[in-house]
């Protein structure tokens, strides 16, 4: 089974249904639903499919707009305009829009579904509408009215309504806006063109990347071995007559494979060189390459 939950988003949700749908015969319901689907499909043409989630509710549909929030208003006005072009009374549809949180989940058929307060409030707001009317919640009005003065001018306060769960909703009616519908359609077409241009640019970039020559293998930086073989050892040295008291070890340096030698509490570096007295002890330090035979004892 698919994963139960993906994520929670805040988006615009439009809920719409056909008034009196269940009262008709099977043939009448089929005809109404076919007309409804055609009207809704035409209104959604300007919205990229990846930006919407459409749920069939039997007598209507619920649509989550996870792209631009104003797309819900443009599509709703488009649906209302398409319904108005039909013979009077042939498709009595009502609509409600809300802005709220929804959870994206997978249904039993493995299809993406939505649930949550955002879709519940959209349905409650739709229930307050009359056939042919488009209502919006306060949250959606406050959001979209900040985007443009054209949007704000379309809304008028209807008042506070109480749903069957005794929850109050402040609803706004959306006026007829054929001019806005055409501007919204042009805006969606421009956005689609920009998206297509962006996709084309990505495709060209991917094509150029595929034709690019093979990258030169990275060669690790060389580390010069000067001093790389130097080794430092810590030794504990006891001098005769020190009553067995352990003294801190001295640092004995040398070339790997040629460590310094300890003789009678005295550190002697193998090669010849100038002498240096360190705390009463002698240490001979020689330049590299001047080391005499180690068997000589010097």
Secondary structure, DSSP 8 states (H G I E B T S, - for coil): ---SEEEEEEEEEEEEEETTGGGS-HHHHHHHHHHHHHHHHHHTTTS-GGGEEEEE-SSEEEEEE-S-TTHHHHHHHHHHHHHHTS-TTS--EEEEEEEEEEEEEE-TTS-EEEESHHHHHHHHHHHT--TT-EEEEHHHHHHHTTT-HHHHTTEEEEEEEE-TTS-EEEEEEE---HHHHHHHHHHHHHHHHHHHHHHHHHHHHHHHHHHS-------------TTTTEEEEEEEE--TTSTT--EEEEEEEEETTB--EEETTEEE-SS---EEEETTEEEE---TT----GGG--
